[in-house]
């Protein structure tokens, strides 16, 4: 916990950007009957019956001090999917960075072995050397600022029935562009000093 909190209070450095990554999912739900559009004094009405069209996976990446984020909606959440996200992040979104300080949880796909299972060894090593990984503790997912962005995304964009992955990808891309254009930063206030007082019970008794 303290490791992550210290990373969050480092000054902005484009050579060593702090990036938070998290994953979630959203069920794809189709309509059995066409909803009745809203009208004055009446909200949009949907039938209780719906069609399950599977699940879409969401990869959220946010750089809190720069106020930018990137979201990918995919069909799967495998080690290969994670490795491809890392490669795109390093080579496309942060090609000039020396290292990316990556904050994420301990999901079984979140390690450099995913790179080696996806790419040739020399490529996997090249990518791994540009990562400085900081894991959130078990049961400490609230420390990952990408979780905040996922909550915003779900509240502003994914709070309704979406029938297919192509529609979801388009909607999420529009949300991402708008939020990035607004340069919405995250003002993280919780510090290590705060943790030692407010979360004193989590520390060993010496």
N, C-alpha and C positions, 0 to 999 in steps of 0.2 A: 504494500500500500504506500509506504513512504517513498519507495523508488518512483512510483508513478506520480505521486504528488510533487516530488522534486522536479521531475521532467516537465510537468505542467507549468512550473514557475521559471523555467529557463527563458531568457530573452529571445525574441524572434531572430532566427538565423536561416537565411535561405539556403545555405550550404548544408544545414542540418535541420530540416523542417520536422516539427512534431506532427505526426499524422495518427489519428485514431481510426481503427477499423472494427466493424462489427457486422454481424449477419442476422437476418431474420427471415421470416417467410410470410406469405399472404396467400390464402386460399382463393382460387379463381372460381367465381360463382356466376353462373348464367341464369337468365330469366326463363321461366316456363311460359309466362304471359307478359305481354308488353306492359310496362308500368304506366299508370295514368299520370300525365304531366301535372305539375303544380299549376295553380291558378289563384287569383286573388282570394285570400282567406282560406286556402286549402293547400297543404303540403303535397309533395309528390307521393303517390301511393304505389307500393309494391306488394305483390302477392307473397304470402308466407312461403309458398312452395318455390324451390329453386333447384338448379342443377349444379352439381359439383364437377368442376373441370380440372381438378388437380391442384397442385400447389406451385407457386412461383417462389424462387429464392431471391433474396435481396442482399446485396453486398453494399454496405455503406462505408465510405471513406471520407473523413473530414479533417481539415487542417484548421484548428480553432483560432489560431492567431492571425491567419490570413483571411478568414471568413470565406473559405471555399470548401466545397464538398463534391464528391463524385459518387454516383449510384449506378450500379449495374443490376439488372433483373435477369436472372438465368433460370434454366430448367432444373439444374442440379446444384448441389453444394458438396462436391467431392474434393479430394486433395488436388486434382488437376484443375478444377475451377478456381480454387484458392491460389494455386501457383500462377495461373494465367492472370489473376487480379494483381498479384505482386509484380509480375513482369510489366504489365501495362502501367501500373503506378510508377515504377522506377524508370522505365524507358520512354513513356509517353508524357506523364504528368510531372515527373521530377527528373528529367534527363540531366540537369545541371547540378543536382544535389550530390554532395560527396557521400553522405549517408542519410537515410530517412530514419528518424527515431519513431518506431512503430509501436503504438500501444494497442494491445488486443488481449482477449481472454485466452484461456488454456484449452480451447476446443482441440480435439485430436488432429484436425487438419492444419492447425496453426503452428507449423514448425518447418524448419528448412528441409526436412525429409520429403515434404510435398514437392519441393523444387527438384530434388534428385529423382523423384518418381515420375516427373513430367518432362524434364529437359536432360540433355547430355551433361555429364559431370562438369565440364568446363563452364557451361552456361549457368548451371545451378550454382556453382561456386561464385561466379561473377555477380549474380543477383544477391546471394547470401552475404557477400562482403559489403554490399551497399545497405544492409539493414542493421539497425541497432534496436533489438526487440526488447520491449518492456511489457511483461505480462501483468494483468490485473490478478489479484489473489482470488482464490476460490471463494464463491459467494460475494465477490466484490465487483460485480459487473457494473454497479452504479458509478464506479471510478472511470469507466470508459465513456468519454464524451460523445462517441459515435452513437451511444444508446440514446442520448438526448436528441440527436438529429433523426434517429429512426422514429422516435415518438412524434416529432414534429411532422415528419413525412407521412406517418400513418394518420395523424390528425388532420392534416391539410390536404392530402392527396389520395390516400387509400382508405378513406372512411366510408366507402360505399361498395356496392357489388361491381366487380370487374370480371368480365367473362373470359378473356384470353390474355396470353402473355404479351402479344404484340401491342394491344391497347394499353396494358399496364406499363410497358416500356416507353411508349409515347407519352403517357401521362407523367411518369416519373421524370423523364427527360425535360419536360416543360417545367415541372416543379424545380428541378435542379438548376436550370438556367435562370429562372426568376430569383431563386434564393441566392445564387452566386452573384447575380447582378446587383442585388441589394447589399452584398458583402456582409452578410449576417455572421458576426463573430460570436464566440462563446466567452463570456467573462467568468472564468473559473475562480472562485474565491476561497475554497476550502484548502487549507495549508497543512503541512506536517505538524506545526504547532497546535493547530485546531484539533487535529486527529489525536494528539497525545493527551488532550484535555477531554474532548467530547466522546472519544472512543477508548478511554482509558481501560475499560474492561476487556478489550481485545489483546492488551499487552500482557506478557508473562509477569507473574508476581515474583519478584526477586527478593 
